[in-house]
Amino acid sequence: MKDLETGKKICFVILHYNAIEATRKCIKSIMGLEGAKNIYIVVVDNASPNQTGRILWEDYRENENMAVIIKESNDGFSVGNNEGCDYARRRWDPDFLVVTNNDIEFVQKDFAIRIQKEYAENTFAVMGPDIYNPVRKIHQSPIADKPPDKKRVNRTIFLNGMMLGVYPIIYPFMKAYFRRQEHGTSAQGYQEYKENVCLMGACLIYSREYMDMRDKIFDPETVFYYEENIQSLWCIHHKKKTIYQPKLTVMHFEGEATKTVSGQEKDRIRFRMKNILKAAKVYKRFLAEIEHEKEIGAD
């Protein structure tokens, strides 16, 4: 494998929970990329109850280009990824960070080189690739042209709060709703290059321009949901360019970690709704802060 032509360092941060085979496939696909000597990997085990984090640590502990972090508690997407990104930045000081779900596989051997070429042509703070789900046969990014406004997030908060209050009654309807979502259609305009849109969070690429301005990659932190919207809102406010580039493609075998979690579907949907509600409230507060900064003319 040849090194990256420009010598830039790229670190992949993988959030792991239970699904060890998916994580191993993700790692293997990264290790197979061109430029392996300048590629680093951090795996964050989000307190997997099946102890697979410890197995991964044993498997890769002698690899100098890898680290496995074992967390004592599952604090969700933002906190787990922030810990991994912080470790990567302190240890390797990468030029690019790729934050990826463990159920992503990198099928383009020159993926790392494409990142650098794209940055040279279209300097970005954050880039999202085409995320293709081969099971559902849909393209999942971008998720929206712009982040939700106050009216929309208030509606989300109201509806989720109301429905959780009568959840035993409306559960059959919510079950049907979420199942329809699972069989959705491809993202609108996924074939086209786009700027300043909301990127799907299963795989995100950050340049130094973004890293140098933020102590945490995801801030404010949520447990699950709204991370992409918060990030998009921040980038728009600070005039940092985000791009969607379909020339970069990854495969998303969605739901591998979810399959390993026991429990009734009724409880899982309630859990999802509660976290959407919590995240929407975090987003609403952040949106208010941004609006206030605009009023006083602060950056």
PEZI-V48336 format. One record per residue. RES is the residue in one small letter. SS is DSSP state (~ for helix, > for strand, _ for the rest). PSI is psi as a letter, one per 40 degrees, with the letter a starting at -180 (* if undefined). Layout:
res=RES ss=SS psi=PSI
res=RES ss=SS psi=PSI
This chain:
res=m ss=_ psi=h
res=k ss=_ psi=i
res=d ss=_ psi=i
res=l ss=_ psi=h
res=e ss=_ psi=d
res=t ss=_ psi=e
res=g ss=_ psi=e
res=k ss=_ psi=i
res=k ss=_ psi=h
res=i ss=> psi=h
res=c ss=> psi=h
res=f ss=> psi=h
res=v ss=> psi=h
res=i ss=> psi=h
res=l ss=> psi=h
res=h ss=> psi=h
res=y ss=_ psi=h
res=n ss=_ psi=d
res=a ss=_ psi=g
res=i ss=~ psi=d
res=e ss=~ psi=d
res=a ss=~ psi=d
res=t ss=~ psi=d
res=r ss=~ psi=d
res=k ss=~ psi=d
res=c ss=~ psi=d
res=i ss=~ psi=d
res=k ss=~ psi=d
res=s ss=~ psi=d
res=i ss=~ psi=d
res=m ss=~ psi=d
res=g ss=_ psi=e
res=l ss=_ psi=i
res=e ss=_ psi=i
res=g ss=_ psi=f
res=a ss=~ psi=d
res=k ss=~ psi=d
res=n ss=~ psi=e
res=i ss=> psi=h
res=y ss=> psi=i
res=i ss=> psi=h
res=v ss=> psi=h
res=v ss=> psi=h
res=v ss=> psi=h
res=d ss=> psi=h
res=n ss=_ psi=f
res=a ss=_ psi=f
res=s ss=_ psi=h
res=p ss=_ psi=e
res=n ss=_ psi=e
res=q ss=_ psi=f
res=t ss=~ psi=d
res=g ss=~ psi=d
res=r ss=~ psi=d
res=i ss=~ psi=d
res=l ss=~ psi=d
res=w ss=~ psi=d
res=e ss=~ psi=d
res=d ss=~ psi=d
res=y ss=~ psi=e
res=r ss=_ psi=d
res=e ss=_ psi=e
res=n ss=_ psi=h
res=e ss=_ psi=e
res=n ss=_ psi=e
res=m ss=> psi=i
res=a ss=> psi=i
res=v ss=> psi=h
res=i ss=> psi=h
res=i ss=> psi=h
res=k ss=_ psi=i
res=e ss=_ psi=e
res=s ss=_ psi=i
res=n ss=_ psi=h
res=d ss=_ psi=e
res=g ss=~ psi=a
res=f ss=~ psi=d
res=s ss=~ psi=d
res=v ss=~ psi=d
res=g ss=~ psi=d
res=n ss=~ psi=d
res=n ss=~ psi=d
res=e ss=~ psi=d
res=g ss=~ psi=d
res=c ss=~ psi=d
res=d ss=~ psi=d
res=y ss=~ psi=d
res=a ss=~ psi=d
res=r ss=~ psi=d
res=r ss=~ psi=d
res=r ss=~ psi=d
res=w ss=~ psi=e
res=d ss=_ psi=g
res=p ss=_ psi=i
res=d ss=_ psi=d
res=f ss=> psi=i
res=l ss=> psi=h
res=v ss=> psi=h
res=v ss=> psi=h
res=t ss=> psi=i
res=n ss=> psi=i
res=n ss=_ psi=e
res=d ss=_ psi=e
res=i ss=> psi=i
res=e ss=> psi=h
res=f ss=_ psi=h
res=v ss=_ psi=e
res=q ss=_ psi=h
res=k ss=_ psi=d
res=d ss=_ psi=f
res=f ss=~ psi=d
res=a ss=~ psi=d
res=i ss=~ psi=d
res=r ss=~ psi=d
res=i ss=~ psi=d
res=q ss=~ psi=d
res=k ss=~ psi=d
res=e ss=~ psi=d
res=y ss=~ psi=d
res=a ss=~ psi=d
res=e ss=~ psi=d
res=n ss=_ psi=g
res=t ss=_ psi=h
res=f ss=_ psi=i
res=a ss=_ psi=d
res=v ss=> psi=h
res=m ss=> psi=i
res=g ss=> psi=h
res=p ss=> psi=i
res=d ss=> psi=h
res=i ss=> psi=h
res=y ss=> psi=h
res=n ss=> psi=h
res=p ss=_ psi=e
res=v ss=_ psi=d
res=r ss=_ psi=e
res=k ss=_ psi=f
res=i ss=> psi=i
res=h ss=> psi=h
res=q ss=_ psi=e
res=s ss=_ psi=i
res=p ss=_ psi=i
res=i ss=_ psi=d
res=a ss=> psi=i
res=d ss=_ psi=d
res=k ss=_ psi=i
res=p ss=_ psi=i
res=p ss=_ psi=i
res=d ss=_ psi=a
res=k ss=~ psi=d
res=k ss=~ psi=d
res=r ss=~ psi=d
res=v ss=~ psi=d
res=n ss=~ psi=d
res=r ss=~ psi=d
res=t ss=~ psi=d
res=i ss=~ psi=d
res=f ss=~ psi=d
res=l ss=~ psi=d
res=n ss=~ psi=d
res=g ss=~ psi=d
res=m ss=~ psi=d
res=m ss=~ psi=d
res=l ss=~ psi=d
res=g ss=~ psi=d
res=v ss=_ psi=f
res=y ss=~ psi=d
res=p ss=~ psi=d
res=i ss=~ psi=d
res=i ss=~ psi=e
res=y ss=~ psi=d
res=p ss=~ psi=d
res=f ss=~ psi=d
res=m ss=~ psi=d
res=k ss=~ psi=d
res=a ss=~ psi=d
res=y ss=~ psi=d
res=f ss=~ psi=d
res=r ss=~ psi=d
res=r ss=~ psi=d
res=q ss=~ psi=d
res=e ss=~ psi=d
res=h ss=_ psi=f
res=g ss=_ psi=a
res=t ss=_ psi=i
res=s ss=_ psi=i
res=a ss=_ psi=i
res=q ss=_ psi=h
res=g ss=_ psi=f
res=y ss=_ psi=e
res=q ss=_ psi=e
res=e ss=_ psi=i
res=y ss=_ psi=h
res=k ss=> psi=i
res=e ss=> psi=i
res=n ss=_ psi=f
res=v ss=_ psi=i
res=c ss=> psi=h
res=l ss=_ psi=i
res=m ss=_ psi=h
res=g ss=_ psi=e
res=a ss=_ psi=d
res=c ss=> psi=h
res=l ss=> psi=i
res=i ss=> psi=h
res=y ss=> psi=h
res=s ss=> psi=i
res=r ss=~ psi=d
res=e ss=~ psi=d
res=y ss=~ psi=d
res=m ss=~ psi=d
res=d ss=_ psi=d
res=m ss=_ psi=e
res=r ss=_ psi=h
res=d ss=_ psi=d
res=k ss=_ psi=i
res=i ss=_ psi=d
res=f ss=_ psi=h
res=d ss=_ psi=h
res=p ss=_ psi=i
res=e ss=_ psi=i
res=t ss=_ psi=i
res=v ss=_ psi=d
res=f ss=_ psi=i
res=y ss=_ psi=i
res=y ss=_ psi=e
res=e ss=~ psi=d
res=e ss=~ psi=d
res=n ss=~ psi=d
res=i ss=~ psi=d
res=q ss=~ psi=d
res=s ss=~ psi=d
res=l ss=~ psi=d
res=w ss=~ psi=d
res=c ss=~ psi=d
res=i ss=~ psi=d
res=h ss=~ psi=d
res=h ss=_ psi=e
res=k ss=_ psi=f
res=k ss=_ psi=h
res=k ss=_ psi=h
res=t ss=> psi=i
res=i ss=> psi=i
res=y ss=> psi=h
res=q ss=> psi=h
res=p ss=> psi=e
res=k ss=> psi=d
res=l ss=> psi=h
res=t ss=> psi=h
res=v ss=> psi=i
res=m ss=> psi=h
res=h ss=> psi=h
res=f ss=_ psi=g
res=e ss=_ psi=i
res=g ss=_ psi=e
res=e ss=~ psi=d
res=a ss=~ psi=d
res=t ss=~ psi=d
res=k ss=~ psi=d
res=t ss=_ psi=e
res=v ss=_ psi=h
res=s ss=_ psi=i
res=g ss=_ psi=i
res=q ss=_ psi=i
res=e ss=~ psi=d
res=k ss=~ psi=d
res=d ss=~ psi=d
res=r ss=~ psi=d
res=i ss=~ psi=d
res=r ss=~ psi=d
res=f ss=~ psi=d
res=r ss=~ psi=d
res=m ss=~ psi=d
res=k ss=~ psi=d
res=n ss=~ psi=d
res=i ss=~ psi=d
res=l ss=~ psi=d
res=k ss=~ psi=d
res=a ss=~ psi=d
res=a ss=~ psi=d
res=k ss=~ psi=d
res=v ss=~ psi=d
res=y ss=~ psi=d
res=k ss=~ psi=d
res=r ss=~ psi=d
res=f ss=~ psi=d
res=l ss=~ psi=d
res=a ss=~ psi=d
res=e ss=~ psi=d
res=i ss=~ psi=d
res=e ss=~ psi=d
res=h ss=~ psi=d
res=e ss=~ psi=d
res=k ss=~ psi=d
res=e ss=~ psi=d
res=i ss=~ psi=e
res=g ss=_ psi=f
res=a ss=_ psi=i
res=d ss=_ psi=*
